[in-house]
Amino acid sequence: MSEVRALYRALMKNTQIIILAAGKGKRMDSDEPKALSLLKGKYFLAHILDTLKTIDLTLGPVIVVGHKKERIFEVFGDKYRYAHQVEQLGTGHAVASAKDEMDPNHDTVVVISGDQPLVSKKTLENLIATHRKNKATITLGTVVLPDFNDWHAGLINFGRIIRGGDGQVLKIVEYKDASEDERRVTEVNPALYAFDAKWLWENINKLKNENSQKEYYITDLIRLAEEGHYKIEAVPVVNKIEGFQPNSKAELEILEGILANENL
């Protein structure tokens, strides 16, 4: 085994991915789980799982299910590990629901959403490698947009990355909770995170639902880490289209059109 290959395997070792697939696609005109929406004739979740198969991870993913979970089981069978989010109380609550299903050997947790069909091998490997090499507590992906025009309008409701004067990430503010100034920020959160596992499980239950949605946001962990002076890293997602998470049939049609034009 080459030195490069050995280093790669060391960086990927004991990293476990949580896929949040419990939600219903409220605006997809379907009662199916959103993770079973189709892009180019293939389920969102299938796109993600196929990408994960190309990454040399030692631990299999944990899929958090909730709404119509039996449909996820029907499509993907029993070859994956599942966690059940009984009530959909937010992304932080979904992650907490996965704790008991995690492998005992995991030391890094990567969280992605079941509606991120275009997240790439390169992006995930870069996120994990940066996190582990820099010994960060949290590493998050970010997407920097020139504006919110054209297809970028599909990302306007994403959380905003708020940085301090030194360029360090201070917090993520969800769009519905953001001020007008914060909404003008064009660095957005595509919901890709890597966590130090020990820190994550010690802090996940500290989340509060004091926001407009009355939900437990995973993004509030960034604020907790910053307040505790823990190391936070940010990794830009170079291919901005990976951040697109269609929330409606109209947005899905836009994404299909972009992919057709790019011949992807």
DOVEXZA-260382 format. One line per 2 residues: number of its first residue (from 1); their letters; for each residue x, y, z of C-alpha. Coordinates in pm, 1 decimal. Layout:
N
NUM) a) X/Y/Z; ...
//
This chain:
264
1) ms) 0.0/0.0/0.0; 141.3/341.2/-97.0
3) ev) 199.2/609.4/164.1; -76.2/822.8/10.7
5) ra) -321.8/533.9/24.2; -225.2/458.2/384.3
7) ly) -281.1/823.0/480.1; -619.5/825.1/308.1
9) ra) -733.0/512.4/491.0; -616.9/659.3/822.1
11) lm) -821.2/975.0/760.4; -1133.9/780.1/669.1
13) kn) -1103.3/527.1/952.5; -1372.6/523.3/1221.6
15) tq) -1575.8/791.3/1046.8; -1947.8/716.5/1043.8
17) ii) -2203.4/901.5/835.7; -2555.2/986.3/950.4
19) il) -2806.8/1046.0/671.3; -3113.5/1243.2/778.5
21) aa) -3401.1/1087.7/584.9; -3696.0/1120.5/822.5
23) gk) -3875.9/1410.8/661.0; -4176.3/1436.8/434.3
25) gk) -4148.4/1631.3/111.1; -4425.2/1876.5/199.8
27) rm) -4409.0/2061.6/-130.1; -4328.3/1766.8/-357.5
29) ds) -4699.7/1684.3/-402.6; -4632.0/1341.4/-259.3
31) de) -4683.5/1160.0/67.8; -4355.3/975.5/21.1
33) pk) -4047.8/1048.0/235.7; -3855.5/1330.4/71.1
35) al) -3551.7/1101.8/41.9; -3755.4/896.6/-207.8
37) sl) -3801.5/1188.6/-445.6; -3656.2/1117.1/-789.0
39) lk) -3371.2/1295.1/-965.3; -3288.2/1167.4/-1312.8
41) gk) -3508.5/866.6/-1239.3; -3321.0/771.2/-922.1
43) yf) -3413.0/820.7/-557.1; -3234.0/1101.9/-374.7
45) la) -3120.6/854.8/-109.7; -2995.5/610.1/-372.6
47) hi) -2775.7/883.9/-522.6; -2622.7/944.6/-179.3
49) ld) -2571.2/578.2/-91.6; -2408.4/509.7/-427.9
51) tl) -2168.2/798.5/-366.1; -2080.5/662.4/-22.0
53) kt) -1992.5/326.7/-175.9; -1708.1/500.0/-362.6
55) id) -1552.0/623.9/-37.7; -1328.3/385.6/154.5
57) lt) -1508.6/415.5/488.2; -1462.8/147.2/752.0
59) lg) -1809.1/200.3/902.5; -2144.2/189.6/723.9
61) pv) -2390.1/478.8/741.2; -2682.0/516.5/980.3
63) iv) -3001.6/630.2/808.3; -3245.5/825.0/1025.8
65) vg) -3601.4/744.1/919.2; -3937.9/873.8/1034.6
67) hk) -4221.8/963.2/800.2; -4339.5/643.7/623.5
69) ke) -4021.1/465.7/724.1; -4159.7/139.4/590.7
71) ri) -4119.3/279.0/238.4; -3747.1/335.7/298.0
73) fe) -3719.2/-23.0/425.0; -3914.0/-149.6/124.2
75) vf) -3681.2/22.6/-122.8; -3344.0/-27.1/48.1
77) gd) -3400.4/-340.1/253.2; -3217.2/-451.1/563.8
79) ky) -2857.8/-408.8/444.1; -2834.3/-67.6/613.6
81) ry) -2849.8/40.3/975.9; -3153.3/256.0/1059.2
83) ah) -3246.4/487.0/1346.0; -3605.0/598.0/1406.0
85) qv) -3692.3/962.7/1470.8; -4034.4/917.4/1628.8
87) eq) -4127.4/1286.0/1599.3; -3974.4/1523.6/1345.8
89) lg) -3850.0/1790.5/1586.4; -3561.3/1926.3/1383.6
91) tg) -3217.5/1828.7/1255.7; -3055.4/1829.3/1599.4
93) ha) -3323.0/1595.1/1728.9; -3273.0/1369.8/1425.4
95) va) -2900.1/1340.6/1493.8; -2967.3/1261.4/1860.0
97) sa) -3202.0/984.3/1744.1; -2907.9/810.3/1573.1
99) kd) -2681.4/789.5/1877.1; -2777.8/439.7/1991.5
101) em) -2728.1/296.1/1642.7; -2372.8/424.3/1599.8
103) dp) -2083.4/180.5/1582.2; -1886.7/161.5/1911.0
105) nh) -1563.1/238.9/1722.8; -1667.9/564.4/1560.7
107) dt) -1475.7/878.3/1654.4; -1589.4/1113.3/1378.1
109) vv) -1951.4/1177.9/1278.0; -2045.1/1320.5/939.3
111) vi) -2403.2/1442.3/897.1; -2568.7/1488.5/559.1
113) sg) -2930.3/1531.0/453.4; -3133.1/1280.2/256.9
115) dq) -3223.6/1553.5/7.7; -2863.1/1614.0/-106.8
117) pl) -2851.4/1385.2/-410.9; -2558.8/1565.1/-572.3
119) vs) -2314.3/1565.5/-282.0; -1991.8/1428.3/-428.3
121) kk) -1717.8/1189.3/-324.3; -1465.7/1474.1/-355.2
123) tl) -1663.5/1704.0/-125.7; -1717.0/1439.3/142.5
125) en) -1355.2/1325.5/134.5; -1235.0/1684.5/157.9
127) li) -1468.4/1751.8/452.0; -1351.0/1442.6/640.4
129) at) -981.7/1484.1/560.2; -978.8/1852.8/660.3
131) hr) -1163.4/1776.2/982.2; -929.7/1498.2/1089.8
133) kn) -600.6/1655.2/976.6; -682.1/1979.4/1159.5
135) ka) -821.1/1801.4/1466.8; -1131.3/2021.2/1457.4
137) ti) -1433.2/1988.9/1681.1; -1668.2/2082.1/1394.5
139) tl) -1597.2/2114.4/1024.6; -1873.6/2243.2/801.5
141) gt) -1916.2/2279.1/431.6; -2015.2/2619.4/296.1
143) vv) -2133.5/2747.3/-41.4; -2037.6/3099.6/-148.6
145) lp) -2275.9/3248.1/-404.9; -2234.9/3560.4/-617.0
147) df) -2603.2/3643.0/-560.0; -2944.1/3479.7/-529.1
149) nd) -3046.5/3522.2/-891.9; -3141.8/3253.0/-1144.7
151) wh) -3099.6/2900.1/-1004.3; -2918.7/3041.3/-700.4
153) ag) -3265.1/3150.8/-583.5; -3313.3/2787.2/-482.3
155) li) -3061.7/2845.5/-202.4; -3205.9/3172.2/-71.7
157) nf) -3376.9/3002.1/222.9; -3056.3/2835.9/341.1
159) gr) -2896.5/2931.1/672.5; -2636.2/3205.5/659.7
161) ii) -2273.5/3155.0/766.8; -2185.6/3439.0/1003.2
163) rg) -1815.4/3510.1/1048.3; -1627.8/3739.2/1283.6
165) gd) -1381.2/4010.9/1187.7; -1101.2/3753.4/1184.5
167) gq) -1289.4/3539.8/933.9; -1372.8/3265.5/1181.9
169) vl) -1718.1/3109.3/1174.7; -1923.9/3233.1/1470.9
171) ki) -2261.2/3078.8/1401.1; -2516.1/2973.7/1143.8
173) ve) -2842.9/3164.1/1140.2; -3142.7/2994.5/982.8
175) yk) -3312.1/3209.8/719.1; -3640.5/3235.4/910.7
177) da) -3453.9/3362.9/1217.0; -3212.9/3593.9/1030.5
179) se) -3214.7/3972.9/1030.4; -3225.6/4163.0/701.6
181) de) -2849.4/4221.3/720.0; -2786.6/3852.0/781.9
183) rr) -3009.4/3755.9/489.2; -2784.2/3959.5/260.5
185) vt) -2490.9/3729.5/341.6; -2419.5/3511.2/36.7
187) ev) -2222.3/3238.1/214.3; -2481.3/2972.5/290.8
189) np) -2502.8/2644.1/475.5; -2547.1/2333.4/254.8
191) al) -2592.5/2117.9/567.9; -2269.1/1917.0/552.2
193) ya) -2097.0/1865.1/886.4; -1818.6/1664.1/1047.9
195) fd) -1804.0/1640.8/1427.8; -1569.3/1506.9/1687.5
197) ak) -1791.4/1224.8/1812.7; -1714.7/1263.2/2182.4
199) wl) -1791.7/1635.3/2176.4; -2106.5/1584.6/1968.3
201) we) -2266.7/1331.5/2199.7; -2174.4/1535.1/2507.2
203) ni) -2345.6/1842.9/2362.7; -2634.4/1725.9/2143.9
205) nk) -2879.2/1734.4/2434.5; -2789.6/2095.8/2513.7
207) lk) -2979.3/2215.7/2207.0; -3291.0/2424.3/2271.1
209) ne) -3588.3/2491.4/2046.4; -3596.2/2867.1/2103.5
211) ns) -3655.1/2967.4/1741.9; -3939.9/3044.2/1503.2
213) qk) -3982.6/2677.5/1410.4; -3969.2/2547.0/1769.9
215) ey) -3720.8/2286.2/1647.8; -3383.5/2160.5/1768.3
217) yi) -3135.1/2286.8/1509.8; -2807.8/2105.9/1447.1
219) td) -2670.1/2445.5/1344.8; -2686.0/2564.5/1706.4
221) li) -2395.0/2329.8/1778.2; -2168.3/2573.3/1592.1
223) rl) -2261.7/2847.5/1836.8; -2201.0/2615.2/2132.9
225) ae) -1857.8/2520.3/1998.4; -1762.9/2883.5/1934.4
227) eg) -1872.9/2988.8/2282.4; -1663.6/2707.5/2428.9
229) hy) -1360.7/2811.6/2218.4; -1351.9/2481.2/2032.8
231) ki) -1196.0/2460.3/1687.7; -1434.8/2517.2/1396.4
233) ea) -1321.2/2469.5/1036.9; -1505.8/2562.1/716.8
235) vp) -1457.4/2391.0/381.8; -1591.0/2554.5/64.6
237) vv) -1798.3/2332.2/-162.4; -1645.5/2421.9/-498.3
239) nk) -1927.6/2285.9/-714.6; -2214.7/2503.9/-592.6
241) ie) -2479.5/2280.7/-749.2; -2406.2/2020.3/-480.2
243) gf) -2575.6/2250.7/-232.8; -2905.2/2248.7/-419.9
245) qp) -3168.2/2064.4/-212.0; -3497.2/2078.8/-405.5
247) ns) -3794.5/2162.5/-183.1; -4064.8/2159.0/-448.7
249) ka) -4144.1/2006.7/-784.4; -4062.3/2341.0/-947.9
251) el) -3714.6/2344.5/-790.9; -3664.2/1981.5/-887.7
253) ei) -3746.4/2069.0/-1248.2; -3490.7/2351.7/-1235.2
255) le) -3225.7/2109.8/-1110.2; -3313.5/1853.3/-1377.0
257) gi) -3272.2/2127.8/-1636.3; -2932.0/2234.8/-1503.3
259) la) -2807.4/1877.4/-1504.2; -2937.1/1820.3/-1856.9
261) ne) -2753.5/2128.1/-1980.6; -2433.3/2023.6/-1804.9
263) nl) -2476.4/1666.6/-1935.5; -2421.0/1524.1/-1586.4
//
